[in-house]
C-alpha cells in the first residue's frame, strides 16, 4: 500500500492559492544554468523528434516529458533538468512533435496517449550504450503518457528502466476536460485553445482538404477541439474514444517499476478521479502523494538552491530507486 499519507510539501507564505501556484511560475520563473545540446532523430513514419540533452557525463539518464503545448524550454522543464544534473544525472528533454519550434512533417502530432514516440526515444537512448539505467519524469500530459506507457509494458518493461516520477497528471482525461470548462479555469482553457490554433493553421496549409480552421473561434472547449482535430488525426472515433483509450488510470494496475505520482489536492485542472487511491493500494510499485497545495505543476519553494519542491522530491525518489 504505497500511499504517502502525508506529504511534507508546505507552500510558501501567501502562495497557498492554487492559481498563484499555477500561474506565477509560468510567467515569472527563470531557471539559469541549463545548457541544451539538440539532437534530431527520425521516426519510423518518416517524421522527426527533437531531443534536448543536458549532460554531465553520467551513466544515468532521465528522460523528461512536458505538458500540453509545452517544450523543453518551459521553466518547469528546465528546473527539473537542473535538479537532475545537480544529482549527477544526464537529462534528455523530449519535445513532442510540433513543439520544438518547427512544424513536424506529418499531420500526426502528439496527444495524451501517445507512447510510440516515447518508446522510440527510450530505444534510442538505450542503443547509445552510454547508460546503465534510465528513468522517466513527466508533467501533466507527459505524465499521463508515461503512466500509460509503463502500464502497457507491464512486466515486459526494459530492465534498464528503473523508476519514474509523474507530476500533475490528468489521469481521467474526459473528467479533466470538463473541469477546465469551470468558470475559474476558463482563462487556462482559452490559452490552450489559442496556442493550439497555431498548430492547426500549419496543418491546414499542409493538407487543406483534411484540416480546416474555418470556424475555429467557435470552439469553446477542449472536447470540441479533440472532436474536430485530435481524434480524427490520430485514429480515434471521437473525443470520448480518445479519452477512453488514452487516460492512464486504466493502466496503473500493471505498472511494474517504482513510480511516483504527485497530484496536488488543490490542482485546478484535476477531477476527483485523478487521485487513484485504490490503484495505489493495489499496486506496490505505484506511490501516490497528494500534497494539500501546489496547483498545477507549481510546488513553489523558497531555498538557497532556487529549487522547487517537486524537483527535490522527484530526484530524491529517483535516487532512492536507482543504483550508482
C-alpha positions, 0 to 999 in steps of 0.5 A: 500500500504505497500511499504517502499519507502525508506529504511534507510539501508546505507552500510558501507564505501567501502562495497557498492559492492554487492559481498563484501556484499555477500561474506565477511560475509560468510567467515569472520563473527563470531557471539559469544554468541549463545548457541544451545540446539538440539532437534530431532523430527520425521516426519510423513514419518518416517524421522527426523528434527533437531531443534536448540533452543536458549532460554531465557525463553520467551513466544515468539518464532521465528522460523528461516529458512536458505538458500540453503545448509545452517544450523543453524550454518551459521553466518547469522543464528546465528546473527539473533538468537542473535538479537532475544534473545537480544529482549527477544525472544526464537529462534528455528533454523530449519535445513532442512533435510540433513543439520544438519550434518547427512544424513536424512533417506529418499531420500526426502530432502528439496527444495524451496517449501517445507512447510510440514516440516515447518508446522510440526515444527510450530505444534510442537512448538505450542503443547509445550504450552510454547508460546503465539505467534510465528513468522517466519524469513527466508533467501533466500530459507527459505524465499521463503518457508515461503512466500509460506507457509503463502500464502497457509494458507491464512486466515486459518493461526494459530492465534498464528502466528503473523508476519514474516520477509523474507530476500533475497528471490528468489521469481521467482525461474526459473528467479533466476536460470538463473541469477546465470548462469551470468558470475559474479555469476558463482563462487556462482553457482559452490559452490552450485553445489559442496556442493550439490554433497555431498548430492547426493553421500549419496543418491546414496549409499542409493538407487543406482538404483534411484540416480546416480552421474555418470556424475555429473561434467557435470552439469553446472547449477542449472536447470540441477541439479533440472532436474536430482535430485530435481524434480524427488525426490520430485514429480515434472515433471521437473525443470520448474514444480518445479519452477512453483509450488514452487516460492512464488510470486504466493502466496503473494496475500493471505498472511494474517499476517504482513510480511516483505520482504527485497530484496536488489536492488543490490542482485546478485542472484535476477531477476527483478521479485523478487521485487513484487511491485504490490503484495505489493500494493495489499496486506496490510499485505505484506511490501516490502523494497528494500534497494539500497545495501546489496547483498545477505543476507549481510546488513553489519553494523558497531555498538557497538552491532556487529549487522547487519542491517537486524537483527535490522530491522527484530526484530524491525518489529517483535516487532512492530507486536507482543504483550508482 
